[in-house]
Amino acid sequence: MSEISQLYQDMILDHNKNPRNFGALKPCTHFAEGYNPLCGDHLNVYAIMDGEVLKDVHFDGNGCAISKSSASIMTQLVKGKTKQEIKELFSTFQHLVTAPMEEEADADKLGKLIVFAGVKEFPSRIKCASLAWHTLLSALENKSNMISTE
């Protein structure tokens, strides 16, 4: 394993064992529940919006290391951003985990999210990595139905 791959794996494991912004955030202004039936990941996302700006965001639930670490890193990166900025970051992240391997990732835009570049090698894990993102977007749009990756 290359040194960079080991660093990425260590970061994912750290965020899985010590997730940031983990736990219910109550009261909150926005909430959504997400579920990945393929592997059983189940996350709740709690957000506090001030106009178009995300002031705070937390998550809780159960999931695999990829799902939990993605949610943890996501919550760190989206605080203070507008809905539009979050949608753009999600789009960049989705491209990272789904684009062909030969396409270069824009590390400047992704920050810590670059650790998920290897997920595309395991197509079933793409849904694990993106569950928190889909759930956050649903929360920001005040959609009340459970988000599913299926």
BELFEN-V171996 format. One line per field, one symbol per residue. psi: psi as a letter, one per 40 degrees, with the letter a starting at -180 (. if undefined). burial: # if it has 24 or more other C-alpha atoms within 12 Angstrom, else .. Layout:
# BELFEN-V171996
psi = ???
burial = ???
This chain:
# BELFEN-V171996
psi = hidddddddddddddddghifhiihhiidiiihihgedeehhihhhihigbehhdihiiiaiiidddddddddddddeheiiddddddddddddddeeiidehhigddddbdedeededeegddeddddeddddddddddefheihhie.
burial = .......##.###.##..####.#....########....#########....##########################.#.#..#..##.#######......#....#.#########....################.....####.
